Amino acid sequence: MTLTQEGYRPRLVDRQLARILGVAGAVSLDGPKWCGKTWTALNHGESAFYVADPAGGFRNRELAHLDPTVALGGTRPH
């Protein structure tokens, strides 16, 4: 089960990203704001950890600072 958002439109990079994720342990998606990086990543991910989530006073950021392994946990690809 992926984290694909409702209304996701497949992108040209999807096949290439899937191939790279099959080989590499990590991938960096770079690009301008609002180009679809987050939705593309969620389309290929099984779990996510939002460091910049303002919920609970940025609790996830503090957790990641105290114990980085918390941010790396979850079903892969993460």
N, CA, C, O and CB atoms as a CASP TS submission, in Angstrom:
PFRMAT TS
TARGET T0000
AUTHOR 0000-0000-0000
METHOD Language model
MODEL 1
PARENT N/A
ATOM      1  N   MET     1       0.835  -1.175   0.000  1.00  0.00           N
ATOM      2  CA  MET     1       0.000   0.000   0.000  1.00  0.00           C
ATOM      3  C   MET     1       0.884   1.243   0.000  1.00  0.00           C
ATOM      4  O   MET     1       1.700   1.424   0.903  1.00  0.00           O
ATOM      5  CB  MET     1      -0.952  -0.005   1.210  1.00  0.00           C
ATOM      6  N   THR     2       0.729   2.079  -0.982  1.00  0.00           N
ATOM      7  CA  THR     2       1.503   3.316  -1.016  1.00  0.00           C
ATOM      8  C   THR     2       0.709   4.443  -0.369  1.00  0.00           C
ATOM      9  O   THR     2      -0.454   4.272  -0.007  1.00  0.00           O
ATOM     10  CB  THR     2       1.884   3.686  -2.466  1.00  0.00           C
ATOM     11  N   LEU     3       1.343   5.577  -0.232  1.00  0.00           N
ATOM     12  CA  LEU     3       0.720   6.757   0.369  1.00  0.00           C
ATOM     13  C   LEU     3       0.178   7.693  -0.712  1.00  0.00           C
ATOM     14  O   LEU     3       0.044   8.895  -0.480  1.00  0.00           O
ATOM     15  CB  LEU     3       1.730   7.503   1.263  1.00  0.00           C
ATOM     16  N   THR     4      -0.131   7.154  -1.879  1.00  0.00           N
ATOM     17  CA  THR     4      -0.573   7.960  -3.019  1.00  0.00           C
ATOM     18  C   THR     4      -1.793   8.802  -2.668  1.00  0.00           C
ATOM     19  O   THR     4      -2.783   8.297  -2.137  1.00  0.00           O
ATOM     20  CB  THR     4      -0.889   7.062  -4.212  1.00  0.00           C
ATOM     21  N   GLN     5      -1.704  10.087  -2.971  1.00  0.00           N
ATOM     22  CA  GLN     5      -2.787  11.030  -2.718  1.00  0.00           C
ATOM     23  C   GLN     5      -3.880  10.866  -3.772  1.00  0.00           C
ATOM     24  O   GLN     5      -3.595  10.528  -4.921  1.00  0.00           O
ATOM     25  CB  GLN     5      -2.257  12.480  -2.708  1.00  0.00           C
ATOM     26  N   GLU     6      -5.136  11.108  -3.377  1.00  0.00           N
ATOM     27  CA  GLU     6      -6.241  11.071  -4.328  1.00  0.00           C
ATOM     28  C   GLU     6      -6.027  12.165  -5.367  1.00  0.00           C
ATOM     29  O   GLU     6      -5.717  13.303  -5.016  1.00  0.00           O
ATOM     30  CB  GLU     6      -7.612  11.247  -3.607  1.00  0.00           C
ATOM     31  N   GLY     7      -6.188  11.833  -6.619  1.00  0.00           N
ATOM     32  CA  GLY     7      -5.993  12.795  -7.687  1.00  0.00           C
ATOM     33  C   GLY     7      -4.573  12.829  -8.228  1.00  0.00           C
ATOM     34  O   GLY     7      -4.255  13.668  -9.070  1.00  0.00           O
ATOM     35  N   TYR     8      -3.709  11.925  -7.753  1.00  0.00           N
ATOM     36  CA  TYR     8      -2.321  11.903  -8.232  1.00  0.00           C
ATOM     37  C   TYR     8      -2.290  11.623  -9.727  1.00  0.00           C
ATOM     38  O   TYR     8      -2.940  10.695 -10.208  1.00  0.00           O
ATOM     39  CB  TYR     8      -1.490  10.842  -7.469  1.00  0.00           C
ATOM     40  N   ARG     9      -1.535  12.425 -10.449  1.00  0.00           N
ATOM     41  CA  ARG     9      -1.359  12.227 -11.888  1.00  0.00           C
ATOM     42  C   ARG     9       0.059  11.715 -12.122  1.00  0.00           C
ATOM     43  O   ARG     9       1.022  12.370 -11.724  1.00  0.00           O
ATOM     44  CB  ARG     9      -1.622  13.557 -12.690  1.00  0.00           C
ATOM     45  N   PRO    10       0.202  10.556 -12.760  1.00  0.00           N
ATOM     46  CA  PRO    10       1.534   9.994 -12.997  1.00  0.00           C
ATOM     47  C   PRO    10       2.448  10.993 -13.706  1.00  0.00           C
ATOM     48  O   PRO    10       2.016  11.755 -14.571  1.00  0.00           O
ATOM     49  CB  PRO    10       1.425   8.710 -13.825  1.00  0.00           C
ATOM     50  N   ARG    11       3.712  10.967 -13.319  1.00  0.00           N
ATOM     51  CA  ARG    11       4.713  11.868 -13.879  1.00  0.00           C
ATOM     52  C   ARG    11       5.766  11.070 -14.655  1.00  0.00           C
ATOM     53  O   ARG    11       5.913   9.863 -14.466  1.00  0.00           O
ATOM     54  CB  ARG    11       5.381  12.702 -12.759  1.00  0.00           C
ATOM     55  N   LEU    12       6.481  11.757 -15.516  1.00  0.00           N
ATOM     56  CA  LEU    12       7.522  11.097 -16.306  1.00  0.00           C
ATOM     57  C   LEU    12       8.593  10.469 -15.426  1.00  0.00           C
ATOM     58  O   LEU    12       9.177   9.453 -15.802  1.00  0.00           O
ATOM     59  CB  LEU    12       8.161  12.089 -17.260  1.00  0.00           C
ATOM     60  N   VAL    13       8.859  11.048 -14.271  1.00  0.00           N
ATOM     61  CA  VAL    13       9.929  10.579 -13.403  1.00  0.00           C
ATOM     62  C   VAL    13       9.548   9.320 -12.618  1.00  0.00           C
ATOM     63  O   VAL    13      10.424   8.694 -12.021  1.00  0.00           O
ATOM     64  CB  VAL    13      10.321  11.676 -12.445  1.00  0.00           C
ATOM     65  N   ASP    14       8.286   8.936 -12.602  1.00  0.00           N
ATOM     66  CA  ASP    14       7.846   7.806 -11.780  1.00  0.00           C
ATOM     67  C   ASP    14       8.567   6.498 -12.101  1.00  0.00           C
ATOM     68  O   ASP    14       9.003   5.795 -11.189  1.00  0.00           O
ATOM     69  CB  ASP    14       6.369   7.609 -11.951  1.00  0.00           C
ATOM     70  N   ARG    15       8.695   6.168 -13.374  1.00  0.00           N
ATOM     71  CA  ARG    15       9.374   4.910 -13.723  1.00  0.00           C
ATOM     72  C   ARG    15      10.841   4.932 -13.339  1.00  0.00           C
ATOM     73  O   ARG    15      11.373   3.946 -12.829  1.00  0.00           O
ATOM     74  CB  ARG    15       9.243   4.633 -15.214  1.00  0.00           C
ATOM     75  N   GLN    16      11.497   6.065 -13.584  1.00  0.00           N
ATOM     76  CA  GLN    16      12.912   6.189 -13.239  1.00  0.00           C
ATOM     77  C   GLN    16      13.094   6.112 -11.722  1.00  0.00           C
ATOM     78  O   GLN    16      14.016   5.451 -11.243  1.00  0.00           O
ATOM     79  CB  GLN    16      13.491   7.515 -13.787  1.00  0.00           C
ATOM     80  N   LEU    17      12.234   6.774 -10.975  1.00  0.00           N
ATOM     81  CA  LEU    17      12.322   6.753  -9.519  1.00  0.00           C
ATOM     82  C   LEU    17      12.106   5.341  -8.979  1.00  0.00           C
ATOM     83  O   LEU    17      12.814   4.916  -8.066  1.00  0.00           O
ATOM     84  CB  LEU    17      11.299   7.717  -8.909  1.00  0.00           C
ATOM     85  N   ALA    18      11.151   4.621  -9.522  1.00  0.00           N
ATOM     86  CA  ALA    18      10.907   3.240  -9.089  1.00  0.00           C
ATOM     87  C   ALA    18      12.130   2.372  -9.338  1.00  0.00           C
ATOM     88  O   ALA    18      12.481   1.538  -8.503  1.00  0.00           O
ATOM     89  CB  ALA    18       9.688   2.652  -9.816  1.00  0.00           C
ATOM     90  N   ARG    19      12.779   2.561 -10.481  1.00  0.00           N
ATOM     91  CA  ARG    19      13.978   1.787 -10.800  1.00  0.00           C
ATOM     92  C   ARG    19      15.115   2.113  -9.831  1.00  0.00           C
ATOM     93  O   ARG    19      15.809   1.211  -9.360  1.00  0.00           O
ATOM     94  CB  ARG    19      14.420   2.059 -12.246  1.00  0.00           C
ATOM     95  N   ILE    20      15.305   3.390  -9.536  1.00  0.00           N
ATOM     96  CA  ILE    20      16.379   3.803  -8.633  1.00  0.00           C
ATOM     97  C   ILE    20      16.116   3.298  -7.214  1.00  0.00           C
ATOM     98  O   ILE    20      17.042   2.853  -6.535  1.00  0.00           O
ATOM     99  CB  ILE    20      16.523   5.337  -8.635  1.00  0.00           C
ATOM    100  N   LEU    21      14.871   3.364  -6.765  1.00  0.00           N
ATOM    101  CA  LEU    21      14.546   2.882  -5.422  1.00  0.00           C
ATOM    102  C   LEU    21      14.795   1.389  -5.274  1.00  0.00           C
ATOM    103  O   LEU    21      15.020   0.906  -4.165  1.00  0.00           O
ATOM    104  CB  LEU    21      13.101   3.192  -5.092  1.00  0.00           C
ATOM    105  N   GLY    22      14.756   0.658  -6.378  1.00  0.00           N
ATOM    106  CA  GLY    22      15.049  -0.765  -6.330  1.00  0.00           C
ATOM    107  C   GLY    22      16.521  -1.059  -6.124  1.00  0.00           C
ATOM    108  O   GLY    22      16.886  -2.185  -5.787  1.00  0.00           O
ATOM    109  N   VAL    23      17.377  -0.058  -6.322  1.00  0.00           N
ATOM    110  CA  VAL    23      18.821  -0.247  -6.225  1.00  0.00           C
ATOM    111  C   VAL    23      19.427   0.556  -5.080  1.00  0.00           C
ATOM    112  O   VAL    23      20.275   0.053  -4.344  1.00  0.00           O
ATOM    113  CB  VAL    23      19.484   0.141  -7.532  1.00  0.00           C
ATOM    114  N   ALA    24      18.989   1.808  -4.932  1.00  0.00           N
ATOM    115  CA  ALA    24      19.603   2.719  -3.956  1.00  0.00           C
ATOM    116  C   ALA    24      18.825   2.729  -2.643  1.00  0.00           C
ATOM    117  O   ALA    24      17.628   2.442  -2.612  1.00  0.00           O
ATOM    118  CB  ALA    24      19.683   4.143  -4.527  1.00  0.00           C
ATOM    119  N   GLY    25      19.513   3.058  -1.578  1.00  0.00           N
ATOM    120  CA  GLY    25      18.883   3.141  -0.266  1.00  0.00           C
ATOM    121  C   GLY    25      18.192   4.463  -0.014  1.00  0.00           C
ATOM    122  O   GLY    25      17.340   4.560   0.870  1.00  0.00           O
ATOM    123  N   ALA    26      18.547   5.486  -0.783  1.00  0.00           N
ATOM    124  CA  ALA    26      17.950   6.812  -0.594  1.00  0.00           C
ATOM    125  C   ALA    26      17.950   7.565  -1.917  1.00  0.00           C
ATOM    126  O   ALA    26      18.801   7.347  -2.779  1.00  0.00           O
ATOM    127  CB  ALA    26      18.715   7.618   0.489  1.00  0.00           C
ATOM    128  N   VAL    27      16.975   8.457  -2.056  1.00  0.00           N
ATOM    129  CA  VAL    27      16.847   9.283  -3.248  1.00  0.00           C
ATOM    130  C   VAL    27      16.495  10.691  -2.805  1.00  0.00           C
ATOM    131  O   VAL    27      15.689  10.879  -1.894  1.00  0.00           O
ATOM    132  CB  VAL    27      15.773   8.714  -4.229  1.00  0.00           C
ATOM    133  N   SER    28      17.099  11.676  -3.447  1.00  0.00           N
ATOM    134  CA  SER    28      16.781  13.079  -3.166  1.00  0.00           C
ATOM    135  C   SER    28      15.999  13.643  -4.341  1.00  0.00           C
ATOM    136  O   SER    28      16.457  13.608  -5.483  1.00  0.00           O
ATOM    137  CB  SER    28      18.076  13.916  -2.907  1.00  0.00           C
ATOM    138  N   LEU    29      14.807  14.166  -4.047  1.00  0.00           N
ATOM    139  CA  LEU    29      13.992  14.796  -5.081  1.00  0.00           C
ATOM    140  C   LEU    29      14.139  16.298  -4.939  1.00  0.00           C
ATOM    141  O   LEU    29      13.714  16.877  -3.939  1.00  0.00           O
ATOM    142  CB  LEU    29      12.491  14.363  -4.978  1.00  0.00           C
ATOM    143  N   ASP    30      14.738  16.929  -5.934  1.00  0.00           N
ATOM    144  CA  ASP    30      14.961  18.375  -5.909  1.00  0.00           C
ATOM    145  C   ASP    30      14.168  19.031  -7.025  1.00  0.00           C
ATOM    146  O   ASP    30      13.985  18.455  -8.098  1.00  0.00           O
ATOM    147  CB  ASP    30      16.465  18.707  -6.044  1.00  0.00           C
ATOM    148  N   GLY    31      13.699  20.247  -6.758  1.00  0.00           N
ATOM    149  CA  GLY    31      12.971  20.987  -7.774  1.00  0.00           C
ATOM    150  C   GLY    31      12.333  22.211  -7.174  1.00  0.00           C
ATOM    151  O   GLY    31      12.405  22.417  -5.962  1.00  0.00           O
ATOM    152  N   PRO    32      11.703  23.036  -8.007  1.00  0.00           N
ATOM    153  CA  PRO    32      11.061  24.254  -7.506  1.00  0.00           C
ATOM    154  C   PRO    32       9.809  23.927  -6.690  1.00  0.00           C
ATOM    155  O   PRO    32       9.302  22.806  -6.728  1.00  0.00           O
ATOM    156  CB  PRO    32      10.699  25.184  -8.672  1.00  0.00           C
ATOM    157  N   LYS    33       9.329  24.917  -5.962  1.00  0.00           N
ATOM    158  CA  LYS    33       8.100  24.742  -5.199  1.00  0.00           C
ATOM    159  C   LYS    33       6.946  24.395  -6.126  1.00  0.00           C
ATOM    160  O   LYS    33       6.890  24.846  -7.270  1.00  0.00           O
ATOM    161  CB  LYS    33       7.777  26.007  -4.394  1.00  0.00           C
ATOM    162  N   TRP    34       6.031  23.589  -5.613  1.00  0.00           N
ATOM    163  CA  TRP    34       4.786  23.234  -6.291  1.00  0.00           C
ATOM    164  C   TRP    34       4.974  22.461  -7.602  1.00  0.00           C
ATOM    165  O   TRP    34       4.130  22.551  -8.494  1.00  0.00           O
ATOM    166  CB  TRP    34       4.010  24.475  -6.567  1.00  0.00           C
ATOM    167  N   CYS    35       6.072  21.702  -7.729  1.00  0.00           N
ATOM    168  CA  CYS    35       6.253  20.928  -8.961  1.00  0.00           C
ATOM    169  C   CYS    35       5.846  19.468  -8.791  1.00  0.00           C
ATOM    170  O   CYS    35       5.878  18.711  -9.761  1.00  0.00           O
ATOM    171  CB  CYS    35       7.699  21.003  -9.416  1.00  0.00           C
ATOM    172  N   GLY    36       5.461  19.049  -7.571  1.00  0.00           N
ATOM    173  CA  GLY    36       4.984  17.689  -7.348  1.00  0.00           C
ATOM    174  C   GLY    36       5.951  16.766  -6.638  1.00  0.00           C
ATOM    175  O   GLY    36       5.750  15.551  -6.642  1.00  0.00           O
ATOM    176  N   LYS    37       6.993  17.304  -6.030  1.00  0.00           N
ATOM    177  CA  LYS    37       7.994  16.458  -5.355  1.00  0.00           C
ATOM    178  C   LYS    37       7.371  15.626  -4.230  1.00  0.00           C
ATOM    179  O   LYS    37       7.611  14.422  -4.144  1.00  0.00           O
ATOM    180  CB  LYS    37       9.126  17.330  -4.788  1.00  0.00           C
ATOM    181  N   THR    38       6.581  16.257  -3.380  1.00  0.00           N
ATOM    182  CA  THR    38       5.998  15.554  -2.241  1.00  0.00           C
ATOM    183  C   THR    38       5.029  14.477  -2.699  1.00  0.00           C
ATOM    184  O   THR    38       5.084  13.353  -2.200  1.00  0.00           O
ATOM    185  CB  THR    38       5.288  16.535  -1.314  1.00  0.00           C
ATOM    186  N   TRP    39       4.154  14.788  -3.624  1.00  0.00           N
ATOM    187  CA  TRP    39       3.196  13.795  -4.101  1.00  0.00           C
ATOM    188  C   TRP    39       3.899  12.646  -4.809  1.00  0.00           C
ATOM    189  O   TRP    39       3.486  11.494  -4.678  1.00  0.00           O
ATOM    190  CB  TRP    39       2.179  14.444  -5.037  1.00  0.00           C
ATOM    191  N   THR    40       4.947  12.941  -5.553  1.00  0.00           N
ATOM    192  CA  THR    40       5.712  11.883  -6.220  1.00  0.00           C
ATOM    193  C   THR    40       6.362  10.973  -5.182  1.00  0.00           C
ATOM    194  O   THR    40       6.320   9.750  -5.311  1.00  0.00           O
ATOM    195  CB  THR    40       6.789  12.489  -7.155  1.00  0.00           C
ATOM    196  N   ALA    41       6.963  11.570  -4.156  1.00  0.00           N
ATOM    197  CA  ALA    41       7.595  10.769  -3.099  1.00  0.00           C
ATOM    198  C   ALA    41       6.562   9.913  -2.379  1.00  0.00           C
ATOM    199  O   ALA    41       6.812   8.735  -2.127  1.00  0.00           O
ATOM    200  CB  ALA    41       8.322  11.677  -2.091  1.00  0.00           C
ATOM    201  N   LEU    42       5.415  10.478  -2.045  1.00  0.00           N
ATOM    202  CA  LEU    42       4.374   9.711  -1.364  1.00  0.00           C
ATOM    203  C   LEU    42       3.846   8.593  -2.253  1.00  0.00           C
ATOM    204  O   LEU    42       3.477   7.532  -1.748  1.00  0.00           O
ATOM    205  CB  LEU    42       3.228  10.628  -0.939  1.00  0.00           C
ATOM    206  N   ASN    43       3.803   8.805  -3.549  1.00  0.00           N
ATOM    207  CA  ASN    43       3.347   7.778  -4.475  1.00  0.00           C
ATOM    208  C   ASN    43       4.238   6.541  -4.419  1.00  0.00           C
ATOM    209  O   ASN    43       3.770   5.428  -4.659  1.00  0.00           O
ATOM    210  CB  ASN    43       3.309   8.330  -5.894  1.00  0.00           C
ATOM    211  N   HIS    44       5.503   6.725  -4.107  1.00  0.00           N
ATOM    212  CA  HIS    44       6.444   5.608  -4.071  1.00  0.00           C
ATOM    213  C   HIS    44       6.723   5.128  -2.649  1.00  0.00           C
ATOM    214  O   HIS    44       7.376   4.100  -2.466  1.00  0.00           O
ATOM    215  CB  HIS    44       7.744   6.006  -4.737  1.00  0.00           C
ATOM    216  N   GLY    45       6.245   5.846  -1.653  1.00  0.00           N
ATOM    217  CA  GLY    45       6.545   5.505  -0.267  1.00  0.00           C
ATOM    218  C   GLY    45       5.511   4.608   0.379  1.00  0.00           C
ATOM    219  O   GLY    45       4.348   4.581  -0.025  1.00  0.00           O
ATOM    220  N   GLU    46       5.943   3.884   1.373  1.00  0.00           N
ATOM    221  CA  GLU    46       5.059   3.044   2.184  1.00  0.00           C
ATOM    222  C   GLU    46       4.836   3.661   3.562  1.00  0.00           C
ATOM    223  O   GLU    46       3.881   3.309   4.255  1.00  0.00           O
ATOM    224  CB  GLU    46       5.643   1.629   2.326  1.00  0.00           C
ATOM    225  N   SER    47       5.719   4.584   3.961  1.00  0.00           N
ATOM    226  CA  SER    47       5.585   5.269   5.240  1.00  0.00           C
ATOM    227  C   SER    47       6.310   6.615   5.139  1.00  0.00           C
ATOM    228  O   SER    47       7.133   6.826   4.249  1.00  0.00           O
ATOM    229  CB  SER    47       6.161   4.399   6.414  1.00  0.00           C
ATOM    230  N   ALA    48       5.988   7.519   6.068  1.00  0.00           N
ATOM    231  CA  ALA    48       6.585   8.855   6.046  1.00  0.00           C
ATOM    232  C   ALA    48       6.758   9.383   7.460  1.00  0.00           C
ATOM    233  O   ALA    48       6.012   9.010   8.366  1.00  0.00           O
ATOM    234  CB  ALA    48       5.722   9.823   5.219  1.00  0.00           C
ATOM    235  N   PHE    49       7.732  10.241   7.642  1.00  0.00           N
ATOM    236  CA  PHE    49       7.992  10.926   8.913  1.00  0.00           C
ATOM    237  C   PHE    49       8.189  12.394   8.588  1.00  0.00           C
ATOM    238  O   PHE    49       9.161  12.759   7.926  1.00  0.00           O
ATOM    239  CB  PHE    49       9.251  10.327   9.667  1.00  0.00           C
ATOM    240  N   TYR    50       7.282  13.235   9.043  1.00  0.00           N
ATOM    241  CA  TYR    50       7.310  14.658   8.720  1.00  0.00           C
ATOM    242  C   TYR    50       8.048  15.439   9.804  1.00  0.00           C
ATOM    243  O   TYR    50       7.494  15.695  10.872  1.00  0.00           O
ATOM    244  CB  TYR    50       5.881  15.200   8.550  1.00  0.00           C
ATOM    245  N   VAL    51       9.295  15.817   9.532  1.00  0.00           N
ATOM    246  CA  VAL    51      10.112  16.554  10.501  1.00  0.00           C
ATOM    247  C   VAL    51       9.555  17.952  10.719  1.00  0.00           C
ATOM    248  O   VAL    51       9.593  18.456  11.842  1.00  0.00           O
ATOM    249  CB  VAL    51      11.572  16.635  10.028  1.00  0.00           C
ATOM    250  N   ALA    52       9.045  18.584   9.688  1.00  0.00           N
ATOM    251  CA  ALA    52       8.569  19.966   9.788  1.00  0.00           C
ATOM    252  C   ALA    52       7.079  20.055  10.109  1.00  0.00           C
ATOM    253  O   ALA    52       6.483  21.114   9.915  1.00  0.00           O
ATOM    254  CB  ALA    52       8.850  20.702   8.497  1.00  0.00           C
ATOM    255  N   ASP    53       6.464  18.989  10.588  1.00  0.00           N
ATOM    256  CA  ASP    53       5.046  18.995  10.925  1.00  0.00           C
ATOM    257  C   ASP    53       4.811  19.866  12.161  1.00  0.00           C
ATOM    258  O   ASP    53       5.381  19.589  13.217  1.00  0.00           O
ATOM    259  CB  ASP    53       4.536  17.551  11.169  1.00  0.00           C
ATOM    260  N   PRO    54       3.985  20.915  12.054  1.00  0.00           N
ATOM    261  CA  PRO    54       3.769  21.814  13.192  1.00  0.00           C
ATOM    262  C   PRO    54       2.906  21.210  14.298  1.00  0.00           C
ATOM    263  O   PRO    54       2.765  21.817  15.360  1.00  0.00           O
ATOM    264  CB  PRO    54       3.132  23.085  12.713  1.00  0.00           C
ATOM    265  N   ALA    55       2.328  20.033  14.076  1.00  0.00           N
ATOM    266  CA  ALA    55       1.495  19.407  15.096  1.00  0.00           C
ATOM    267  C   ALA    55       2.288  19.161  16.375  1.00  0.00           C
ATOM    268  O   ALA    55       3.428  18.696  16.338  1.00  0.00           O
ATOM    269  CB  ALA    55       0.912  18.092  14.575  1.00  0.00           C
ATOM    270  N   GLY    56       1.677  19.474  17.478  1.00  0.00           N
ATOM    271  CA  GLY    56       2.327  19.241  18.776  1.00  0.00           C
ATOM    272  C   GLY    56       3.571  20.080  18.962  1.00  0.00           C
ATOM    273  O   GLY    56       4.510  19.645  19.628  1.00  0.00           O
ATOM    274  N   GLY    57       3.603  21.280  18.386  1.00  0.00           N
ATOM    275  CA  GLY    57       4.773  22.146  18.567  1.00  0.00           C
ATOM    276  C   GLY    57       6.030  21.586  17.919  1.00  0.00           C
ATOM    277  O   GLY    57       7.112  21.650  18.501  1.00  0.00           O
ATOM    278  N   PHE    58       5.894  21.045  16.731  1.00  0.00           N
ATOM    279  CA  PHE    58       7.032  20.458  16.000  1.00  0.00           C
ATOM    280  C   PHE    58       7.664  19.305  16.789  1.00  0.00           C
ATOM    281  O   PHE    58       8.886  19.172  16.854  1.00  0.00           O
ATOM    282  CB  PHE    58       8.098  21.541  15.708  1.00  0.00           C
ATOM    283  N   ARG    59       6.816  18.492  17.374  1.00  0.00           N
ATOM    284  CA  ARG    59       7.258  17.356  18.195  1.00  0.00           C
ATOM    285  C   ARG    59       8.162  16.407  17.404  1.00  0.00           C
ATOM    286  O   ARG    59       9.148  15.905  17.943  1.00  0.00           O
ATOM    287  CB  ARG    59       6.042  16.587  18.735  1.00  0.00           C
ATOM    288  N   ASN    60       7.835  16.154  16.118  1.00  0.00           N
ATOM    289  CA  ASN    60       8.654  15.226  15.327  1.00  0.00           C
ATOM    290  C   ASN    60      10.081  15.727  15.170  1.00  0.00           C
ATOM    291  O   ASN    60      11.023  14.934  15.192  1.00  0.00           O
ATOM    292  CB  ASN    60       8.032  15.011  13.950  1.00  0.00           C
ATOM    293  N   ARG    61      10.249  17.035  15.013  1.00  0.00           N
ATOM    294  CA  ARG    61      11.597  17.597  14.884  1.00  0.00           C
ATOM    295  C   ARG    61      12.400  17.330  16.156  1.00  0.00           C
ATOM    296  O   ARG    61      13.568  16.944  16.094  1.00  0.00           O
ATOM    297  CB  ARG    61      11.532  19.120  14.594  1.00  0.00           C
ATOM    298  N   GLU    62      11.771  17.538  17.292  1.00  0.00           N
ATOM    299  CA  GLU    62      12.450  17.303  18.571  1.00  0.00           C
ATOM    300  C   GLU    62      12.773  15.823  18.749  1.00  0.00           C
ATOM    301  O   GLU    62      13.860  15.475  19.211  1.00  0.00           O
ATOM    302  CB  GLU    62      11.583  17.799  19.743  1.00  0.00           C
ATOM    303  N   LEU    63      11.833  14.951  18.385  1.00  0.00           N
ATOM    304  CA  LEU    63      12.087  13.506  18.468  1.00  0.00           C
ATOM    305  C   LEU    63      13.267  13.100  17.594  1.00  0.00           C
ATOM    306  O   LEU    63      14.125  12.329  18.025  1.00  0.00           O
ATOM    307  CB  LEU    63      10.838  12.718  18.054  1.00  0.00           C
ATOM    308  N   ALA    64      13.313  13.617  16.368  1.00  0.00           N
ATOM    309  CA  ALA    64      14.413  13.288  15.459  1.00  0.00           C
ATOM    310  C   ALA    64      15.742  13.810  15.991  1.00  0.00           C
ATOM    311  O   ALA    64      16.783  13.181  15.802  1.00  0.00           O
ATOM    312  CB  ALA    64      14.146  13.865  14.067  1.00  0.00           C
ATOM    313  N   HIS    65      15.703  14.956  16.653  1.00  0.00           N
ATOM    314  CA  HIS    65      16.930  15.518  17.228  1.00  0.00           C
ATOM    315  C   HIS    65      17.426  14.647  18.387  1.00  0.00           C
ATOM    316  O   HIS    65      18.627  14.410  18.517  1.00  0.00           O
ATOM    317  CB  HIS    65      16.687  16.972  17.713  1.00  0.00           C
ATOM    318  N   LEU    66      16.515  14.179  19.215  1.00  0.00           N
ATOM    319  CA  LEU    66      16.886  13.358  20.367  1.00  0.00           C
ATOM    320  C   LEU    66      17.307  11.949  19.972  1.00  0.00           C
ATOM    321  O   LEU    66      18.236  11.387  20.552  1.00  0.00           O
ATOM    322  CB  LEU    66      15.734  13.285  21.339  1.00  0.00           C
ATOM    323  N   ASP    67      16.624  11.381  18.983  1.00  0.00           N
ATOM    324  CA  ASP    67      16.917  10.017  18.554  1.00  0.00           C
ATOM    325  C   ASP    67      16.665   9.888  17.044  1.00  0.00           C
ATOM    326  O   ASP    67      15.534   9.620  16.637  1.00  0.00           O
ATOM    327  CB  ASP    67      16.051   8.990  19.348  1.00  0.00           C
ATOM    328  N   PRO    68      17.689  10.071  16.215  1.00  0.00           N
ATOM    329  CA  PRO    68      17.519  10.032  14.755  1.00  0.00           C
ATOM    330  C   PRO    68      16.919   8.731  14.227  1.00  0.00           C
ATOM    331  O   PRO    68      16.325   8.728  13.149  1.00  0.00           O
ATOM    332  CB  PRO    68      18.843  10.255  14.095  1.00  0.00           C
ATOM    333  N   THR    69      17.060   7.637  14.954  1.00  0.00           N
ATOM    334  CA  THR    69      16.504   6.372  14.478  1.00  0.00           C
ATOM    335  C   THR    69      14.980   6.404  14.428  1.00  0.00           C
ATOM    336  O   THR    69      14.372   5.642  13.676  1.00  0.00           O
ATOM    337  CB  THR    69      16.966   5.230  15.369  1.00  0.00           C
ATOM    338  N   VAL    70      14.356   7.274  15.217  1.00  0.00           N
ATOM    339  CA  VAL    70      12.898   7.415  15.189  1.00  0.00           C
ATOM    340  C   VAL    70      12.443   7.872  13.805  1.00  0.00           C
ATOM    341  O   VAL    70      11.446   7.373  13.282  1.00  0.00           O
ATOM    342  CB  VAL    70      12.423   8.418  16.272  1.00  0.00           C
ATOM    343  N   ALA    71      13.168   8.814  13.215  1.00  0.00           N
ATOM    344  CA  ALA    71      12.810   9.343  11.894  1.00  0.00           C
ATOM    345  C   ALA    71      13.030   8.317  10.790  1.00  0.00           C
ATOM    346  O   ALA    71      12.427   8.428   9.723  1.00  0.00           O
ATOM    347  CB  ALA    71      13.616  10.598  11.595  1.00  0.00           C
ATOM    348  N   LEU    72      13.876   7.327  11.022  1.00  0.00           N
ATOM    349  CA  LEU    72      14.201   6.344   9.997  1.00  0.00           C
ATOM    350  C   LEU    72      13.344   5.087  10.078  1.00  0.00           C
ATOM    351  O   LEU    72      13.441   4.215   9.214  1.00  0.00           O
ATOM    352  CB  LEU    72      15.647   5.968  10.100  1.00  0.00           C
ATOM    353  N   GLY    73      12.505   4.984  11.107  1.00  0.00           N
ATOM    354  CA  GLY    73      11.660   3.810  11.273  1.00  0.00           C
ATOM    355  C   GLY    73      10.474   3.844  10.340  1.00  0.00           C
ATOM    356  O   GLY    73      10.094   4.910   9.856  1.00  0.00           O
ATOM    357  N   GLY    74       9.893   2.706  10.085  1.00  0.00           N
ATOM    358  CA  GLY    74       8.712   2.632   9.226  1.00  0.00           C
ATOM    359  C   GLY    74       8.938   1.676   8.076  1.00  0.00           C
ATOM    360  O   GLY    74      10.061   1.255   7.802  1.00  0.00           O
ATOM    361  N   THR    75       7.850   1.346   7.414  1.00  0.00           N
ATOM    362  CA  THR    75       7.911   0.441   6.272  1.00  0.00           C
ATOM    363  C   THR    75       8.677   1.088   5.134  1.00  0.00           C
ATOM    364  O   THR    75       8.515   2.278   4.862  1.00  0.00           O
ATOM    365  CB  THR    75       6.499   0.047   5.811  1.00  0.00           C
ATOM    366  N   ARG    76       9.510   0.304   4.472  1.00  0.00           N
ATOM    367  CA  ARG    76      10.299   0.824   3.362  1.00  0.00           C
ATOM    368  C   ARG    76       9.586   0.611   2.043  1.00  0.00           C
ATOM    369  O   ARG    76       8.877  -0.384   1.890  1.00  0.00           O
ATOM    370  CB  ARG    76      11.670   0.165   3.326  1.00  0.00           C
ATOM    371  N   PRO    77       9.746   1.504   1.092  1.00  0.00           N
ATOM    372  CA  PRO    77      10.507   2.747   1.173  1.00  0.00           C
ATOM    373  C   PRO    77       9.826   3.767   2.081  1.00  0.00           C
ATOM    374  O   PRO    77       8.602   3.886   2.120  1.00  0.00           O
ATOM    375  CB  PRO    77      10.697   3.338  -0.216  1.00  0.00           C
ATOM    376  N   HIS    78      10.665   4.492   2.805  1.00  0.00           N
ATOM    377  CA  HIS    78      10.220   5.441   3.830  1.00  0.00           C
ATOM    378  C   HIS    78      10.632   6.822   3.456  1.00  0.00           C
ATOM    379  O   HIS    78      10.351   7.770   4.190  1.00  0.00           O
ATOM    380  CB  HIS    78      10.775   5.083   5.201  1.00  0.00           C
TER
END
